[in-house]
Amino acid sequence: MDLDEILAKKPGDPLTELVKQDLERLSVDELHERVAILERELSRTKQNIQRAVNHRASANDIFKT
């Protein structure tokens, strides 16, 4: 999926605003800090995905026929 397609669906969304930010104005230290924050958010998001997958798998096991 094209990034423009994703962003067009969510005007005002914080992620959309984040992606549109001008990185040229940031210092190297600020860019490193941004990367660290984004890596933590990526990890948190992946953990949430795994919880959802595990939850669904558990539900499917319960309701197997």
All heavy atoms as a GROMACS GRO file, in nm:
protein
  526
    1MET      N    1   0.084  -0.117   0.000
    1MET     CA    2   0.000   0.000   0.000
    1MET      C    3   0.089   0.124   0.000
    1MET      O    4   0.186   0.132   0.072
    1MET     CB    5  -0.092  -0.003   0.122
    1MET     CG    6  -0.186   0.115   0.129
    1MET     SD    7  -0.304   0.102   0.264
    1MET     CE    8  -0.430   0.006   0.183
    2ASP      N    9   0.052   0.221  -0.079
    2ASP     CA   10   0.127   0.345  -0.093
    2ASP      C   11   0.106   0.434   0.030
    2ASP      O   12  -0.004   0.443   0.083
    2ASP     CB   13   0.078   0.418  -0.218
    2ASP     CG   14   0.164   0.536  -0.251
    2ASP    OD1   15   0.137   0.644  -0.193
    2ASP    OD2   16   0.256   0.522  -0.332
    3LEU      N   17   0.213   0.499   0.076
    3LEU     CA   18   0.206   0.584   0.195
    3LEU      C   19   0.103   0.695   0.177
    3LEU      O   20   0.030   0.728   0.271
    3LEU     CB   21   0.343   0.644   0.225
    3LEU     CG   22   0.356   0.725   0.353
    3LEU    CD1   23   0.318   0.642   0.475
    3LEU    CD2   24   0.496   0.779   0.367
    4ASP      N   25   0.091   0.752   0.058
    4ASP     CA   26  -0.007   0.857   0.033
    4ASP      C   27  -0.149   0.806   0.052
    4ASP      O   28  -0.236   0.878   0.099
    4ASP     CB   29   0.009   0.915  -0.107
    4ASP     CG   30   0.135   0.998  -0.121
    4ASP    OD1   31   0.180   1.055  -0.018
    4ASP    OD2   32   0.188   1.008  -0.232
    5GLU      N   33  -0.174   0.681   0.017
    5GLU     CA   34  -0.306   0.622   0.036
    5GLU      C   35  -0.338   0.609   0.184
    5GLU      O   36  -0.450   0.636   0.226
    5GLU     CB   37  -0.314   0.484  -0.030
    5GLU     CG   38  -0.310   0.487  -0.179
    5GLU     CD   39  -0.307   0.346  -0.237
    5GLU    OE1   40  -0.348   0.252  -0.168
    5GLU    OE2   41  -0.263   0.331  -0.352
    6ILE      N   42  -0.241   0.568   0.262
    6ILE     CA   43  -0.261   0.552   0.406
    6ILE      C   44  -0.287   0.687   0.472
    6ILE      O   45  -0.380   0.704   0.549
    6ILE     CB   46  -0.138   0.484   0.471
    6ILE    CG1   47  -0.121   0.342   0.419
    6ILE    CG2   48  -0.151   0.484   0.624
    6ILE    CD1   49   0.012   0.279   0.455
    7LEU      N   50  -0.203   0.785   0.439
    7LEU     CA   51  -0.214   0.916   0.500
    7LEU      C   52  -0.342   0.987   0.460
    7LEU      O   53  -0.400   1.061   0.539
    7LEU     CB   54  -0.093   1.001   0.465
    7LEU     CG   55   0.041   0.949   0.516
    7LEU    CD1   56   0.153   1.042   0.474
    7LEU    CD2   57   0.040   0.931   0.666
    8ALA      N   58  -0.388   0.966   0.339
    8ALA     CA   59  -0.510   1.032   0.292
    8ALA      C   60  -0.632   0.988   0.371
    8ALA      O   61  -0.728   1.062   0.384
    8ALA     CB   62  -0.530   1.004   0.143
    9LYS      N   63  -0.629   0.870   0.427
    9LYS     CA   64  -0.744   0.816   0.501
    9LYS      C   65  -0.755   0.872   0.642
    9LYS      O   66  -0.857   0.860   0.706
    9LYS     CB   67  -0.735   0.664   0.510
    9LYS     CG   68  -0.747   0.594   0.377
    9LYS     CD   69  -0.733   0.444   0.394
    9LYS     CE   70  -0.735   0.375   0.260
    9LYS     NZ   71  -0.716   0.232   0.272
   10LYS      N   72  -0.648   0.930   0.693
   10LYS     CA   73  -0.646   0.969   0.833
   10LYS      C   74  -0.599   1.113   0.853
   10LYS      O   75  -0.498   1.137   0.918
   10LYS     CB   76  -0.556   0.875   0.912
   10LYS     CG   77  -0.598   0.731   0.909
   10LYS     CD   78  -0.505   0.648   0.992
   10LYS     CE   79  -0.548   0.503   0.992
   10LYS     NZ   80  -0.462   0.422   1.076
   11PRO      N   81  -0.671   1.210   0.799
   11PRO     CA   82  -0.627   1.349   0.822
   11PRO      C   83  -0.635   1.383   0.970
   11PRO      O   84  -0.729   1.345   1.039
   11PRO     CB   85  -0.725   1.431   0.739
   11PRO     CG   86  -0.844   1.344   0.721
   11PRO     CD   87  -0.793   1.202   0.723
   12GLY      N   88  -0.533   1.454   1.020
   12GLY     CA   89  -0.531   1.491   1.160
   12GLY      C   90  -0.482   1.381   1.253
   12GLY      O   91  -0.465   1.404   1.372
   13ASP      N   92  -0.458   1.264   1.201
   13ASP     CA   93  -0.408   1.153   1.281
   13ASP      C   94  -0.266   1.184   1.327
   13ASP      O   95  -0.185   1.234   1.249
   13ASP     CB   96  -0.409   1.025   1.196
   13ASP     CG   97  -0.355   0.905   1.270
   13ASP    OD1   98  -0.417   0.864   1.369
   13ASP    OD2   99  -0.249   0.854   1.228
   14PRO      N  100  -0.232   1.157   1.454
   14PRO     CA  101  -0.096   1.187   1.502
   14PRO      C  102   0.014   1.122   1.420
   14PRO      O  103   0.119   1.182   1.398
   14PRO     CB  104  -0.096   1.134   1.645
   14PRO     CG  105  -0.238   1.131   1.686
   14PRO     CD  106  -0.316   1.104   1.559
   15LEU      N  107  -0.007   1.001   1.373
   15LEU     CA  108   0.093   0.933   1.292
   15LEU      C  109   0.113   1.005   1.160
   15LEU      O  110   0.225   1.022   1.112
   15LEU     CB  111   0.056   0.787   1.269
   15LEU     CG  112   0.157   0.701   1.195
   15LEU    CD1  113   0.292   0.702   1.266
   15LEU    CD2  114   0.106   0.559   1.180
   16THR      N  115   0.004   1.051   1.100
   16THR     CA  116   0.011   1.127   0.976
   16THR      C  117   0.092   1.255   0.998
   16THR      O  118   0.178   1.289   0.917
   16THR     CB  119  -0.131   1.162   0.927
   16THR    OG1  120  -0.203   1.042   0.905
   16THR    CG2  121  -0.126   1.241   0.798
   17GLU      N  122   0.064   1.323   1.108
   17GLU     CA  123   0.137   1.446   1.139
   17GLU      C  124   0.286   1.417   1.163
   17GLU      O  125   0.372   1.493   1.121
   17GLU     CB  126   0.076   1.515   1.260
   17GLU     CG  127  -0.068   1.558   1.240
   17GLU     CD  128  -0.087   1.650   1.120
   17GLU    OE1  129  -0.005   1.743   1.102
   17GLU    OE2  130  -0.183   1.629   1.044
   18LEU      N  131   0.315   1.307   1.230
   18LEU     CA  132   0.454   1.269   1.257
   18LEU      C  133   0.531   1.247   1.128
   18LEU      O  134   0.643   1.294   1.112
   18LEU     CB  135   0.457   1.142   1.342
   18LEU     CG  136   0.593   1.087   1.376
   18LEU    CD1  137   0.660   1.175   1.482
   18LEU    CD2  138   0.583   0.945   1.426
   19VAL      N  139   0.471   1.177   1.034
   19VAL     CA  140   0.536   1.145   0.908
   19VAL      C  141   0.561   1.270   0.824
   19VAL      O  142   0.658   1.277   0.749
   19VAL     CB  143   0.452   1.041   0.829
   19VAL    CG1  144   0.505   1.019   0.690
   19VAL    CG2  145   0.447   0.910   0.904
   20LYS      N  146   0.477   1.370   0.841
   20LYS     CA  147   0.489   1.493   0.763
   20LYS      C  148   0.590   1.591   0.821
   20LYS      O  149   0.624   1.689   0.756
   20LYS     CB  150   0.354   1.562   0.754
   20LYS     CG  151   0.253   1.489   0.669
   20LYS     CD  152   0.123   1.567   0.666
   20LYS     CE  153   0.019   1.500   0.580
   20LYS     NZ  154  -0.106   1.578   0.580
   21GLN      N  155   0.640   1.567   0.941
   21GLN     CA  156   0.731   1.662   1.005
   21GLN      C  157   0.860   1.678   0.926
   21GLN      O  158   0.914   1.583   0.870
   21GLN     CB  159   0.765   1.616   1.147
   21GLN     CG  160   0.652   1.632   1.244
   21GLN     CD  161   0.688   1.584   1.383
   21GLN    OE1  162   0.788   1.520   1.404
   21GLN    NE2  163   0.604   1.616   1.479
   22ASP      N  164   0.909   1.802   0.925
   22ASP     CA  165   1.034   1.835   0.858
   22ASP      C  166   1.150   1.794   0.947
   22ASP      O  167   1.173   1.853   1.052
   22ASP     CB  168   1.039   1.985   0.830
   22ASP     CG  169   1.165   2.028   0.760
   22ASP    OD1  170   1.240   1.940   0.712
   22ASP    OD2  171   1.190   2.150   0.752
   23LEU      N  172   1.224   1.693   0.906
   23LEU     CA  173   1.336   1.642   0.985
   23LEU      C  174   1.462   1.727   0.968
   23LEU      O  175   1.554   1.718   1.049
   23LEU     CB  176   1.366   1.497   0.948
   23LEU     CG  177   1.252   1.398   0.969
   23LEU    CD1  178   1.296   1.258   0.928
   23LEU    CD2  179   1.203   1.399   1.112
   24GLU      N  180   1.467   1.808   0.864
   24GLU     CA  181   1.584   1.891   0.836
   24GLU      C  182   1.612   1.991   0.948
   24GLU      O  183   1.725   2.032   0.968
   24GLU     CB  184   1.566   1.966   0.704
   24GLU     CG  185   1.556   1.877   0.583
   24GLU     CD  186   1.683   1.798   0.557
   24GLU    OE1  187   1.793   1.853   0.576
   24GLU    OE2  188   1.672   1.681   0.518
   25ARG      N  189   1.510   2.026   1.024
   25ARG     CA  190   1.525   2.126   1.130
   25ARG      C  191   1.578   2.066   1.260
   25ARG      O  192   1.610   2.139   1.353
   25ARG     CB  193   1.390   2.192   1.155
   25ARG     CG  194   1.334   2.258   1.028
   25ARG     CD  195   1.199   2.315   1.048
   25ARG     NE  196   1.213   2.433   1.134
   25ARG     CZ  197   1.113   2.495   1.192
   25ARG    NH1  198   0.991   2.450   1.176
   25ARG    NH2  199   1.133   2.601   1.267
   26LEU      N  200   1.587   1.934   1.267
   26LEU     CA  201   1.629   1.868   1.390
   26LEU      C  202   1.780   1.846   1.392
   26LEU      O  203   1.841   1.817   1.288
   26LEU     CB  204   1.557   1.733   1.405
   26LEU     CG  205   1.405   1.739   1.412
   26LEU    CD1  206   1.348   1.598   1.417
   26LEU    CD2  207   1.358   1.820   1.531
   27SER      N  208   1.837   1.854   1.512
   27SER     CA  209   1.979   1.826   1.528
   27SER      C  210   2.002   1.675   1.527
   27SER      O  211   1.906   1.596   1.536
   27SER     CB  212   2.028   1.884   1.661
   27SER     OG  213   1.973   1.810   1.770
   28VAL      N  214   2.126   1.636   1.519
   28VAL     CA  215   2.160   1.493   1.521
   28VAL      C  216   2.112   1.431   1.653
   28VAL      O  217   2.055   1.322   1.653
   28VAL     CB  218   2.312   1.472   1.501
   28VAL    CG1  219   2.351   1.327   1.525
   28VAL    CG2  220   2.354   1.516   1.362
   29ASP      N  221   2.133   1.500   1.765
   29ASP     CA  222   2.087   1.448   1.894
   29ASP      C  223   1.936   1.434   1.897
   29ASP      O  224   1.883   1.334   1.947
   29ASP     CB  225   2.132   1.540   2.009
   29ASP     CG  226   2.280   1.530   2.037
   29ASP    OD1  227   2.342   1.427   1.998
   29ASP    OD2  228   2.334   1.622   2.099
   30GLU      N  229   1.865   1.530   1.841
   30GLU     CA  230   1.719   1.521   1.836
   30GLU      C  231   1.674   1.406   1.746
   30GLU      O  232   1.577   1.337   1.777
   30GLU     CB  233   1.660   1.653   1.785
   30GLU     CG  234   1.672   1.766   1.884
   30GLU     CD  235   1.635   1.901   1.826
   30GLU    OE1  236   1.666   1.927   1.707
   30GLU    OE2  237   1.574   1.980   1.901
   31LEU      N  238   1.746   1.385   1.638
   31LEU     CA  239   1.712   1.273   1.550
   31LEU      C  240   1.737   1.139   1.619
   31LEU      O  241   1.655   1.047   1.606
   31LEU     CB  242   1.792   1.282   1.420
   31LEU     CG  243   1.751   1.396   1.326
   31LEU    CD1  244   1.854   1.412   1.215
   31LEU    CD2  245   1.612   1.372   1.269
   32HIS      N  246   1.847   1.128   1.694
   32HIS     CA  247   1.872   1.005   1.770
   32HIS      C  248   1.763   0.982   1.874
   32HIS      O  249   1.716   0.868   1.892
   32HIS     CB  250   2.008   1.011   1.839
   32HIS     CG  251   2.124   0.985   1.749
   32HIS    ND1  252   2.142   0.867   1.681
   32HIS    CD2  253   2.230   1.063   1.715
   32HIS    CE1  254   2.252   0.872   1.610
   32HIS    NE2  255   2.308   0.991   1.628
   33GLU      N  256   1.722   1.087   1.941
   33GLU     CA  257   1.614   1.076   2.040
   33GLU      C  258   1.484   1.033   1.973
   33GLU      O  259   1.412   0.946   2.023
   33GLU     CB  260   1.594   1.209   2.111
   33GLU     CG  261   1.488   1.206   2.218
   33GLU     CD  262   1.471   1.339   2.289
   33GLU    OE1  263   1.547   1.434   2.261
   33GLU    OE2  264   1.381   1.346   2.373
   34ARG      N  265   1.458   1.089   1.857
   34ARG     CA  266   1.337   1.053   1.782
   34ARG      C  267   1.340   0.905   1.744
   34ARG      O  268   1.239   0.835   1.758
   34ARG     CB  269   1.328   1.141   1.657
   34ARG     CG  270   1.209   1.116   1.569
   34ARG     CD  271   1.219   1.203   1.445
   34ARG     NE  272   1.113   1.179   1.352
   34ARG     CZ  273   1.007   1.258   1.336
   34ARG    NH1  274   0.995   1.366   1.409
   34ARG    NH2  275   0.914   1.228   1.248
   35VAL      N  276   1.454   0.858   1.697
   35VAL     CA  277   1.468   0.716   1.660
   35VAL      C  278   1.443   0.628   1.782
   35VAL      O  279   1.372   0.527   1.774
   35VAL     CB  280   1.606   0.689   1.597
   35VAL    CG1  281   1.633   0.540   1.587
   35VAL    CG2  282   1.617   0.755   1.461
   36ALA      N  283   1.501   0.664   1.897
   36ALA     CA  284   1.482   0.584   2.018
   36ALA      C  285   1.335   0.578   2.058
   36ALA      O  286   1.283   0.471   2.093
   36ALA     CB  287   1.566   0.642   2.132
   37ILE      N  288   1.267   0.691   2.050
   37ILE     CA  289   1.124   0.695   2.084
   37ILE      C  290   1.044   0.609   1.987
   37ILE      O  291   0.957   0.532   2.027
   37ILE     CB  292   1.074   0.840   2.085
   37ILE    CG1  293   1.135   0.916   2.203
   37ILE    CG2  294   0.922   0.845   2.090
   37ILE    CD1  295   1.118   1.066   2.198
   38LEU      N  296   1.074   0.622   1.858
   38LEU     CA  297   1.002   0.544   1.758
   38LEU      C  298   1.030   0.395   1.772
   38LEU      O  299   0.938   0.313   1.752
   38LEU     CB  300   1.039   0.593   1.617
   38LEU     CG  301   0.987   0.732   1.581
   38LEU    CD1  302   1.047   0.779   1.449
   38LEU    CD2  303   0.836   0.736   1.577
   39GLU      N  304   1.152   0.358   1.809
   39GLU     CA  305   1.182   0.216   1.831
   39GLU      C  306   1.103   0.161   1.949
   39GLU      O  307   1.053   0.048   1.943
   39GLU     CB  308   1.332   0.196   1.852
   39GLU     CG  309   1.412   0.209   1.723
   39GLU     CD  310   1.562   0.205   1.743
   39GLU    OE1  311   1.611   0.226   1.858
   39GLU    OE2  312   1.633   0.181   1.643
   40ARG      N  313   1.090   0.241   2.055
   40ARG     CA  314   1.009   0.196   2.170
   40ARG      C  315   0.863   0.182   2.130
   40ARG      O  316   0.795   0.086   2.169
   40ARG     CB  317   1.023   0.293   2.287
   40ARG     CG  318   1.157   0.282   2.359
   40ARG     CD  319   1.159   0.356   2.492
   40ARG     NE  320   1.133   0.497   2.480
   40ARG     CZ  321   1.226   0.592   2.462
   40ARG    NH1  322   1.354   0.558   2.450
   40ARG    NH2  323   1.192   0.719   2.455
   41GLU      N  324   0.814   0.275   2.050
   41GLU     CA  325   0.675   0.268   2.005
   41GLU      C  326   0.654   0.149   1.911
   41GLU      O  327   0.552   0.081   1.918
   41GLU     CB  328   0.634   0.398   1.936
   41GLU     CG  329   0.489   0.403   1.894
   41GLU     CD  330   0.391   0.389   2.008
   41GLU    OE1  331   0.428   0.404   2.127
   41GLU    OE2  332   0.273   0.360   1.979
   42LEU      N  333   0.752   0.121   1.827
   42LEU     CA  334   0.744   0.005   1.739
   42LEU      C  335   0.739  -0.124   1.821
   42LEU      O  336   0.657  -0.213   1.794
   42LEU     CB  337   0.863   0.003   1.644
   42LEU     CG  338   0.870  -0.108   1.542
   42LEU    CD1  339   0.747  -0.108   1.452
   42LEU    CD2  340   0.995  -0.095   1.458
   43SER      N  341   0.822  -0.133   1.923
   43SER     CA  342   0.822  -0.250   2.011
   43SER      C  343   0.687  -0.265   2.081
   43SER      O  344   0.631  -0.376   2.088
   43SER     CB  345   0.934  -0.238   2.114
   43SER     OG  346   0.929  -0.344   2.204
   44ARG      N  347   0.633  -0.155   2.130
   44ARG     CA  348   0.503  -0.159   2.198
   44ARG      C  349   0.394  -0.203   2.102
   44ARG      O  350   0.306  -0.283   2.138
   44ARG     CB  351   0.473  -0.019   2.254
   44ARG     CG  352   0.349  -0.012   2.340
   44ARG     CD  353   0.335   0.126   2.401
   44ARG     NE  354   0.283   0.223   2.307
   44ARG     CZ  355   0.154   0.254   2.296
   44ARG    NH1  356   0.064   0.196   2.374
   44ARG    NH2  357   0.115   0.345   2.210
   45THR      N  358   0.400  -0.155   1.979
   45THR     CA  359   0.301  -0.192   1.879
   45THR      C  360   0.310  -0.340   1.844
   45THR      O  361   0.208  -0.411   1.835
   45THR     CB  362   0.320  -0.106   1.752
   45THR    OG1  363   0.308   0.032   1.788
   45THR    CG2  364   0.218  -0.141   1.646
   46LYS      N  365   0.432  -0.390   1.829
   46LYS     CA  366   0.451  -0.532   1.799
   46LYS      C  367   0.402  -0.620   1.913
   46LYS      O  368   0.344  -0.727   1.890
   46LYS     CB  369   0.597  -0.562   1.768
   46LYS     CG  370   0.641  -0.510   1.634
   46LYS     CD  371   0.788  -0.540   1.607
   46LYS     CE  372   0.829  -0.495   1.469
   46LYS     NZ  373   0.970  -0.525   1.441
   47GLN      N  374   0.423  -0.576   2.036
   47GLN     CA  375   0.374  -0.652   2.152
   47GLN      C  376   0.221  -0.656   2.151
   47GLN      O  377   0.161  -0.760   2.180
   47GLN     CB  378   0.423  -0.589   2.282
   47GLN     CG  379   0.570  -0.610   2.308
   47GLN     CD  380   0.619  -0.530   2.428
   47GLN    OE1  381   0.544  -0.459   2.493
   47GLN    NE2  382   0.748  -0.543   2.457
   48ASN      N  383   0.159  -0.545   2.114
   48ASN     CA  384   0.013  -0.540   2.107
   48ASN      C  385  -0.039  -0.633   1.998
   48ASN      O  386  -0.139  -0.703   2.016
   48ASN     CB  387  -0.032  -0.396   2.083
   48ASN     CG  388  -0.176  -0.374   2.122
   48ASN    OD1  389  -0.252  -0.468   2.138
   48ASN    ND2  390  -0.213  -0.249   2.136
   49ILE      N  391   0.030  -0.636   1.885
   49ILE     CA  392  -0.008  -0.727   1.777
   49ILE      C  393   0.002  -0.871   1.826
   49ILE      O  394  -0.090  -0.952   1.803
   49ILE     CB  395   0.082  -0.707   1.653
   49ILE    CG1  396   0.051  -0.573   1.586
   49ILE    CG2  397   0.068  -0.823   1.554
   49ILE    CD1  398   0.152  -0.533   1.480
   50GLN      N  399   0.109  -0.905   1.894
   50GLN     CA  400   0.128  -1.042   1.942
   50GLN      C  401   0.020  -1.080   2.042
   50GLN      O  402  -0.033  -1.192   2.038
   50GLN     CB  403   0.267  -1.059   2.005
   50GLN     CG  404   0.302  -1.204   2.028
   50GLN     CD  405   0.297  -1.287   1.901
   50GLN    OE1  406   0.356  -1.251   1.799
   50GLN    NE2  407   0.226  -1.398   1.904
   51ARG      N  408  -0.016  -0.987   2.130
   51ARG     CA  409  -0.125  -1.014   2.226
   51ARG      C  410  -0.255  -1.042   2.152
   51ARG      O  411  -0.330  -1.134   2.186
   51ARG     CB  412  -0.144  -0.896   2.322
   51ARG     CG  413  -0.061  -0.903   2.445
   51ARG     CD  414  -0.108  -0.805   2.552
   51ARG     NE  415  -0.104  -0.666   2.509
   51ARG     CZ  416   0.002  -0.588   2.512
   51ARG    NH1  417   0.117  -0.636   2.557
   51ARG    NH2  418  -0.004  -0.463   2.472
   52ALA      N  419  -0.283  -0.963   2.048
   52ALA     CA  420  -0.406  -0.981   1.971
   52ALA      C  421  -0.405  -1.116   1.899
   52ALA      O  422  -0.506  -1.187   1.897
   52ALA     CB  423  -0.423  -0.867   1.870
   53VAL      N  424  -0.291  -1.153   1.842
   53VAL     CA  425  -0.280  -1.282   1.773
   53VAL      C  426  -0.300  -1.396   1.873
   53VAL      O  427  -0.373  -1.491   1.846
   53VAL     CB  428  -0.143  -1.293   1.701
   53VAL    CG1  429  -0.117  -1.436   1.655
   53VAL    CG2  430  -0.136  -1.196   1.585
   54ASN      N  431  -0.236  -1.385   1.988
   54ASN     CA  432  -0.250  -1.489   2.090
   54ASN      C  433  -0.394  -1.498   2.140
   54ASN      O  434  -0.445  -1.608   2.162
   54ASN     CB  435  -0.156  -1.463   2.208
   54ASN     CG  436  -0.011  -1.481   2.170
   54ASN    OD1  437   0.022  -1.540   2.068
   54ASN    ND2  438   0.078  -1.426   2.252
   55HIS      N  439  -0.457  -1.384   2.158
   55HIS     CA  440  -0.596  -1.382   2.205
   55HIS      C  441  -0.687  -1.449   2.104
   55HIS      O  442  -0.773  -1.530   2.139
   55HIS     CB  443  -0.641  -1.238   2.231
   55HIS     CG  444  -0.777  -1.226   2.286
   55HIS    ND1  445  -0.888  -1.208   2.208
   55HIS    CD2  446  -0.822  -1.232   2.414
   55HIS    CE1  447  -0.994  -1.203   2.284
   55HIS    NE2  448  -0.958  -1.217   2.409
   56ARG      N  449  -0.666  -1.417   1.978
   56ARG     CA  450  -0.748  -1.477   1.873
   56ARG      C  451  -0.726  -1.628   1.866
   56ARG      O  452  -0.819  -1.707   1.850
   56ARG     CB  453  -0.719  -1.413   1.738
   56ARG     CG  454  -0.806  -1.471   1.629
   56ARG     CD  455  -0.788  -1.397   1.498
   56ARG     NE  456  -0.874  -1.458   1.398
   56ARG     CZ  457  -0.980  -1.401   1.350
   56ARG    NH1  458  -1.018  -1.283   1.392
   56ARG    NH2  459  -1.052  -1.462   1.258
   57ALA      N  460  -0.601  -1.671   1.877
   57ALA     CA  461  -0.570  -1.812   1.874
   57ALA      C  462  -0.637  -1.885   1.990
   57ALA      O  463  -0.691  -1.994   1.974
   57ALA     CB  464  -0.420  -1.835   1.876
   58SER      N  465  -0.633  -1.822   2.108
   58SER     CA  466  -0.699  -1.883   2.224
   58SER      C  467  -0.850  -1.893   2.202
   58SER      O  468  -0.911  -1.995   2.235
   58SER     CB  469  -0.671  -1.798   2.350
   58SER     OG  470  -0.536  -1.800   2.382
   59ALA      N  471  -0.908  -1.789   2.148
   59ALA     CA  472  -1.052  -1.791   2.121
   59ALA      C  473  -1.085  -1.898   2.017
   59ALA      O  474  -1.184  -1.970   2.031
   59ALA     CB  475  -1.098  -1.654   2.073
   60ASN      N  476  -1.004  -1.910   1.915
   60ASN     CA  477  -1.028  -2.011   1.812
   60ASN      C  478  -1.018  -2.152   1.873
   60ASN      O  479  -1.096  -2.240   1.837
   60ASN     CB  480  -0.927  -1.998   1.698
   60ASN     CG  481  -0.957  -1.880   1.608
   60ASN    OD1  482  -1.068  -1.827   1.609
   60ASN    ND2  483  -0.859  -1.838   1.531
   61ASP      N  484  -0.925  -2.172   1.965
   61ASP     CA  485  -0.912  -2.303   2.031
   61ASP      C  486  -1.036  -2.335   2.113
   61ASP      O  487  -1.082  -2.450   2.115
   61ASP     CB  488  -0.788  -2.306   2.121
   61ASP     CG  489  -0.659  -2.317   2.043
   61ASP    OD1  490  -0.666  -2.351   1.921
   61ASP    OD2  491  -0.554  -2.287   2.101
   62ILE      N  492  -1.089  -2.235   2.180
   62ILE     CA  493  -1.208  -2.256   2.264
   62ILE      C  494  -1.328  -2.292   2.180
   62ILE      O  495  -1.408  -2.379   2.215
   62ILE     CB  496  -1.238  -2.130   2.349
   62ILE    CG1  497  -1.129  -2.112   2.454
   62ILE    CG2  498  -1.376  -2.138   2.413
   62ILE    CD1  499  -1.136  -1.980   2.529
   63PHE      N  500  -1.343  -2.227   2.065
   63PHE     CA  501  -1.464  -2.242   1.985
   63PHE      C  502  -1.448  -2.338   1.867
   63PHE      O  503  -1.532  -2.340   1.779
   63PHE     CB  504  -1.513  -2.106   1.936
   63PHE     CG  505  -1.556  -2.016   2.048
   63PHE    CD1  506  -1.478  -1.910   2.090
   63PHE    CD2  507  -1.675  -2.042   2.116
   63PHE    CE1  508  -1.517  -1.829   2.194
   63PHE    CE2  509  -1.717  -1.961   2.219
   63PHE     CZ  510  -1.637  -1.854   2.259
   64LYS      N  511  -1.343  -2.420   1.870
   64LYS     CA  512  -1.326  -2.521   1.765
   64LYS      C  513  -1.443  -2.620   1.773
   64LYS      O  514  -1.490  -2.654   1.879
   64LYS     CB  515  -1.196  -2.599   1.784
   64LYS     CG  516  -1.078  -2.535   1.722
   64LYS     CD  517  -0.959  -2.628   1.733
   64LYS     CE  518  -0.836  -2.565   1.676
   64LYS     NZ  519  -0.719  -2.650   1.694
   65THR      N  520  -1.483  -2.665   1.657
   65THR     CA  521  -1.591  -2.764   1.655
   65THR      C  522  -1.540  -2.896   1.606
   65THR      O  523  -1.441  -2.911   1.544
   65THR     CB  524  -1.706  -2.719   1.563
   65THR    OG1  525  -1.653  -2.689   1.435
   65THR    CG2  526  -1.776  -2.600   1.622
   0.00000   0.00000   0.00000
